[in-house]
């Protein structure tokens, strides 16, 4: 809920459609990859904190909102790539370790280092696709 409030407070209203398209793409890809990863038993989510699992909260709220705010803030490619690499590092090594410590997430045959480039690729692909959708003539 806090992420939604933060997004509402800081979202650029003039670019809200573009930012939401980006967030929906991030969410869709994240949810798809998470479904594949749990299906192949690469990781699991042992605790249900809410009526939905942590994976759904992560894929539909936390992950997209963080990346949407990054997308909104860094519009130039160079700064976007740098900030995405830093954000991906934090999510992979701090965020995932925190989720493990809280027992929300358990790696089975997956390692944090694998998540790092995946997060970067997701962000870049979504930026390219969003740009194509928004700037289509």
DOLUMZA-471782 format. One line per 5 residues: number of its first residue (from 1); their letters; for each residue x, y, z of N, C-alpha, C. Coordinates in Angstrom, 2 decimals, m for minus. Layout:
<dozas>
NUM = A = X:Y:Z:X:Y:Z:X:Y:Z ~ ...;
</dozas>
This chain:
<dozas>
1 = XXXXX = 0.82:m1.19:0.00:0.00:0.00:0.00:0.87:1.26:0.00 ~ 1.96:1.21:0.75:2.86:2.36:0.83:3.42:2.70:m0.55 ~ 3.75:1.67:m1.33:4.30:1.91:m2.69:3.29:2.65:m3.56 ~ 2.03:2.28:m3.46:0.99:2.93:m4.26:0.85:4.40:m3.84 ~ 0.92:4.67:m2.56:0.84:6.05:m2.05:2.04:6.85:m2.55;
6 = XXXXX = 3.22:6.28:m2.49:4.43:6.95:m2.97:4.31:7.25:m4.47 ~ 3.84:6.26:m5.23:3.66:6.47:m6.67:2.65:7.59:m6.93 ~ 1.54:7.57:m6.22:0.51:8.59:m6.39:1.07:9.98:m6.07 ~ 1.87:10.04:m5.03:2.43:11.33:m4.59:3.47:11.87:m5.57 ~ 4.29:10.98:m6.13:5.43:11.44:m6.92:5.29:11.25:m8.44;
11 = XXXXX = 4.25:10.61:m8.89:4.09:10.39:m10.33:3.86:11.70:m11.07 ~ 4.52:11.83:m12.20:4.35:13.00:m13.06:3.03:12.84:m13.80 ~ 2.05:13.67:m13.46:0.70:13.56:m14.04:0.69:13.77:m15.56 ~ 1.64:14.54:m16.04:1.70:14.80:m17.48:2.17:13.58:m18.26 ~ 2.89:12.68:m17.58:3.41:11.48:m18.24:2.80:10.20:m17.68;
16 = XXXXX = 1.66:10.32:m17.01:1.11:9.18:m16.28:0.78:8.00:m17.20 ~ 0.29:8.25:m18.38:m0.01:7.16:m19.31:1.26:6.40:m19.68 ~ 2.28:7.13:m20.02:3.57:6.53:m20.38:4.15:5.74:m19.20 ~ 4.11:6.32:m18.02:4.66:5.67:m16.83:3.86:4.41:m16.50 ~ 2.55:4.48:m16.64:1.71:3.31:m16.35:1.94:2.20:m17.38;
21 = XXXXX = 2.11:2.55:m18.64:2.42:1.53:m19.66:3.72:0.83:m19.29 ~ 4.72:1.61:m18.93:6.01:1.05:m18.53:5.83:0.11:m17.33 ~ 5.12:0.57:m16.33:4.89:m0.24:m15.13:4.12:m1.52:m15.42 ~ 3.13:m1.43:m16.28:2.37:m2.63:m16.64:3.24:m3.64:m17.38 ~ 4.11:m3.16:m18.24:5.03:m4.06:m18.94:5.99:m4.72:m17.96;
26 = XXXXX = 6.56:m3.94:m17.04:7.46:m4.48:m16.02:6.72:m5.55:m15.20 ~ 5.51:m5.24:m14.81:4.71:m6.16:m14.02:4.41:m7.45:m14.78 ~ 4.02:m7.31:m16.02:3.69:m8.48:m16.85:4.90:m9.38:m17.03 ~ 6.04:m8.80:m17.36:7.25:m9.60:m17.55:7.69:m10.22:m16.23 ~ 7.67:m9.43:m15.16:8.06:m9.94:m13.84:7.17:m11.09:m13.39;
31 = XXXXX = 5.87:m10.94:m13.55:4.92:m11.98:m13.17:5.12:m13.25:m14.00 ~ 5.37:m13.08:m15.29:5.61:m14.22:m16.17:6.88:m14.97:m15.78 ~ 7.96:m14.22:m15.57:9.23:m14.85:m15.18:9.13:m15.49:m13.80 ~ 8.40:m14.87:m12.89:8.21:m15.43:m11.56:7.41:m16.73:m11.63 ~ 6.41:m16.77:m12.46:5.62:m17.99:m12.64:6.48:m19.11:m13.21;
36 = XXXXX = 7.31:m18.77:m14.17:8.22:m19.76:m14.76:9.23:m20.24:m13.70 ~ 9.81:m19.30:m12.96:10.81:m19.65:m11.94:10.26:m20.52:m10.85 ~ 9.06:m20.21:m10.37:8.47:m21.05:m9.33:8.00:m22.38:m9.91 ~ 7.55:m22.36:m11.15:7.12:m23.60:m11.81:8.27:m24.58:m12.00 ~ 9.44:m24.07:m12.29:10.64:m24.91:m12.44:11.38:m25.09:m11.11;
41 = XXXXX = 10.77:m24.65:m10.03:11.29:m24.79:m8.67:12.70:m24.21:m8.55 ~ 12.89:m23.04:m9.13:14.15:m22.31:m8.97:14.14:m21.54:m7.66 ~ 12.95:m21.12:m7.23:12.76:m20.44:m5.96:11.33:m20.68:m5.51 ~ 11.05:m20.29:m4.27:9.69:m20.43:m3.75:9.40:m19.31:m2.76 ~ 8.14:m19.16:m2.44:7.68:m18.17:m1.48:6.98:m18.91:m0.35;
46 = XXXXX = 7.71:m19.18:0.74:7.19:m20.05:1.80:6.06:m19.46:2.65 ~ 5.98:m18.15:2.77:4.98:m17.54:3.67:3.99:m16.70:2.87 ~ 2.72:m16.84:3.23:1.69:m15.96:2.69:1.43:m14.88:3.73 ~ 1.88:m13.67:3.46:1.74:m12.57:4.40:0.34:m11.95:4.32 ~ m0.20:m11.93:3.16:m1.49:m11.32:2.90:m2.39:m12.40:2.28;
51 = XXXXX = m3.61:m12.05:1.89:m4.42:m13.03:1.16:m3.79:m13.45:m0.17 ~ m2.83:m12.67:m0.62:m2.06:m13.02:m1.82:m0.63:m13.34:m1.39 ~ 0.10:m14.01:m2.23:1.47:m14.38:m1.86:2.42:m13.18:m2.02 ~ 3.59:m13.31:m1.42:4.60:m12.26:m1.54:4.99:m12.06:m3.00 ~ 4.99:m13.14:m3.78:5.36:m13.02:m5.19:4.40:m12.09:m5.92;
56 = XXXXX = 3.12:m12.17:m5.61:2.14:m11.29:m6.27:2.32:m9.84:m5.83 ~ 2.58:m9.64:m4.55:2.84:m8.28:m4.05:4.10:m7.73:m4.72 ~ 5.13:m8.55:m4.80:6.40:m8.15:m5.43:6.19:m7.84:m6.91 ~ 5.55:m8.74:m7.63:5.42:m8.61:m9.08:4.42:m7.55:m9.51 ~ 3.39:m7.33:m8.71:2.33:m6.40:m9.12:2.42:m5.03:m8.47;
61 = XXXXX = 3.22:m4.91:m7.40:3.30:m3.61:m6.72:4.75:m3.14:m6.54 ~ 5.52:m3.84:m5.72:6.86:m3.36:m5.36:7.76:m3.17:m6.58 ~ 7.93:m4.24:m7.32:8.82:m4.24:m8.50:8.42:m3.16:m9.51 ~ 7.15:m3.14:m9.96:6.78:m2.12:m10.96:6.88:m0.68:m10.45 ~ 6.47:m0.44:m9.21:6.49:0.94:m8.70:7.91:1.47:m8.61;
66 = XXXXX = 8.82:0.67:m8.10:10.22:1.09:m7.99:10.78:1.39:m9.38 ~ 10.50:0.51:m10.34:11.01:0.73:m11.69:10.29:1.89:m12.39 ~ 9.02:2.11:m12.09:8.30:3.24:m12.67:8.89:4.56:m12.21 ~ 9.20:4.66:m10.93:9.80:5.90:m10.42:11.18:6.12:m11.02 ~ 11.93:5.05:m11.20:13.23:5.15:m11.86:13.06:5.60:m13.31;
71 = XXXXX = 12.12:5.01:m14.02:11.83:5.37:m15.41:11.43:6.84:m15.53 ~ 10.59:7.28:m14.61:10.13:8.67:m14.64:11.28:9.64:m14.40 ~ 12.14:9.31:m13.47:13.22:10.22:m13.06:14.33:10.32:m14.10 ~ 14.69:9.21:m14.71:15.83:9.18:m15.62:15.35:8.96:m17.05 ~ 15.18:10.05:m17.77:14.62:9.97:m19.12:15.68:9.76:m20.20;
76 = XXXXX = 16.90:10.22:m19.95:17.98:10.02:m20.92:18.55:8.62:m20.76 ~ 18.92:8.00:m21.88:19.38:6.61:m21.84:20.56:6.39:m20.91 ~ 21.54:7.25:m20.96:22.75:7.04:m20.15:22.41:7.03:m18.66 ~ 21.68:8.02:m18.21:21.32:8.08:m16.79:20.34:6.95:m16.42 ~ 19.48:6.59:m17.35:18.55:5.48:m17.10:19.31:4.17:m16.90;
81 = XXXXX = 20.28:3.92:m17.75:21.06:2.66:m17.65:21.85:2.64:m16.33 ~ 22.50:3.74:m16.00:23.28:3.79:m14.76:22.37:3.56:m13.55 ~ 21.25:4.27:m13.50:20.34:4.13:m12.36:19.72:2.74:m12.32 ~ 19.45:2.16:m13.48:18.88:0.81:m13.53:19.87:m0.23:m13.03 ~ 21.14:m0.07:m13.37:22.17:m0.99:m12.88:22.26:m0.89:m11.35;
86 = XXXXX = 22.26:0.32:m10.82:22.32:0.50:m9.37:21.06:m0.05:m8.69 ~ 19.92:0.24:m9.25:18.65:m0.25:m8.70:18.60:m1.78:m8.75 ~ 19.02:m2.35:m9.85:19.03:m3.81:m9.99:19.97:m4.46:m8.99 ~ 21.10:m3.81:m8.75:22.04:m4.31:m7.74:21.38:m4.32:m6.36 ~ 20.72:m3.22:m6.02:20.04:m3.14:m4.72:18.93:m4.17:m4.59;
91 = XXXXX = 18.13:m4.32:m5.64:17.04:m5.29:m5.60:17.56:m6.71:m5.50 ~ 18.61:m7.01:m6.25:19.15:m8.36:m6.29:19.84:m8.76:m4.99 ~ 20.67:m7.88:m4.48:21.52:m8.26:m3.37:21.01:m7.79:m2.01 ~ 20.34:m6.67:m1.95:19.77:m6.20:m0.68:18.33:m6.66:m0.55 ~ 17.52:m6.40:m1.57:16.10:m6.76:m1.52:15.86:m8.26:m1.39;
96 = XXXXX = 16.54:m9.04:m2.21:16.34:m10.49:m2.15:16.88:m11.07:m0.85 ~ 18.01:m10.56:m0.36:18.52:m11.04:0.93:17.58:m10.69:2.08 ~ 16.99:m9.51:2.00:16.00:m9.12:3.02:14.78:m10.04:2.97 ~ 14.31:m10.34:1.77:13.16:m11.24:1.63:13.49:m12.64:2.14 ~ 14.71:m13.08:1.93:15.16:m14.38:2.45:15.19:m14.34:3.98;
101 = XXXXX = 15.76:m13.28:4.52:15.86:m13.12:5.97:14.47:m13.11:6.62 ~ 13.49:m12.48:5.95:12.11:m12.44:6.45:11.33:m13.72:6.15 ~ 11.97:m14.65:5.46:11.37:m15.92:5.06:10.20:m15.73:4.08 ~ 10.23:m14.65:3.30:9.24:m14.43:2.25:9.65:m15.14:0.96 ~ 10.93:m15.40:0.82:11.50:m15.89:m0.43:12.59:m16.89:m0.10;
106 = XXXXX = 12.67:m17.96:m0.86:13.72:m18.96:m0.66:14.27:m19.37:m2.02 ~ 15.57:m19.21:m2.17:16.23:m19.67:m3.40:16.46:m21.18:m3.31 ~ 16.14:m21.87:m4.38:16.38:m23.31:m4.42:17.56:m23.60:m5.34 ~ 17.44:m23.31:m6.61:18.59:m23.45:m7.51:18.82:m22.13:m8.25 ~ 18.57:m21.06:m7.60:18.73:m19.70:m8.12:19.67:m18.95:m7.20;
111 = XXXXX = 20.38:m17.99:m7.74:21.28:m17.15:m6.95:20.99:m15.68:m7.27 ~ 21.30:m14.81:m6.32:21.06:m13.37:m6.51:21.73:m12.85:m7.77 ~ 22.90:m13.36:m8.05:23.66:m12.86:m9.20:22.90:m13.08:m10.51 ~ 22.03:m14.09:m10.56:21.24:m14.32:m11.77:20.16:m13.25:m11.93 ~ 19.63:m12.77:m10.83:18.57:m11.76:m10.88:19.08:m10.42:m11.39;
116 = XXXXX = 20.31:m10.11:m11.05:20.90:m8.81:m11.38:20.77:m8.47:m12.87 ~ 21.28:m9.29:m13.80:21.12:m8.92:m15.22:19.67:m9.03:m15.70 ~ 18.90:m9.91:m15.09:17.49:m10.06:m15.50:16.74:m8.76:m15.24 ~ 16.94:m8.17:m14.06:16.28:m6.90:m13.74:16.69:m5.80:m14.73 ~ 17.96:m5.76:m15.08:18.44:m4.75:m16.03:17.77:m4.94:m17.39;
121 = XXXXX = 17.74:m6.16:m17.87:17.15:m6.46:m19.18:15.65:m6.13:m19.19 ~ 14.95:m6.47:m18.12:13.52:m6.14:m18.04:13.32:m4.63:m18.17 ~ 14.08:m3.86:m17.42:13.94:m2.40:m17.45:14.20:m1.83:m18.84 ~ 15.24:m2.32:m19.48:15.61:m1.81:m20.81:14.57:m2.20:m21.86 ~ 14.15:m3.45:m21.86:13.14:m3.90:m22.82:11.85:m3.10:m22.65;
126 = XXXXX = 11.45:m2.90:m21.41:10.21:m2.15:m21.17:10.33:m0.69:m21.60 ~ 11.51:m0.11:m21.44:11.72:1.27:m21.90:11.62:1.35:m23.42 ~ 12.22:0.39:m24.11:12.17:0.38:m25.57:10.73:0.21:m26.06 ~ 10.03:m0.75:m25.49:8.64:m1.01:m25.92:7.75:0.18:m25.60 ~ 7.90:0.75:m24.42:7.10:1.93:m24.05:7.36:3.07:m25.01;
131 = XXXXX = 8.61:3.29:m25.34:8.96:4.35:m26.29:8.30:4.10:m27.64 ~ 8.30:2.87:m28.08:7.66:2.54:m29.36:6.16:2.78:m29.32 ~ 5.53:2.46:m28.19:4.08:2.66:m28.07:3.75:4.16:m27.99 ~ 4.47:4.90:m27.17:4.17:6.31:m26.94:4.48:7.17:m28.17 ~ 5.58:6.89:m28.83:6.01:7.73:m29.94:5.62:7.20:m31.30;
136 = XX = 4.70:6.25:m31.31:4.23:5.70:m32.59:3.37:6.74:m33.28 ~ 3.63:6.95:m34.57:2.89:7.97:m35.34:1.64:7.42:m35.93;
</dozas>
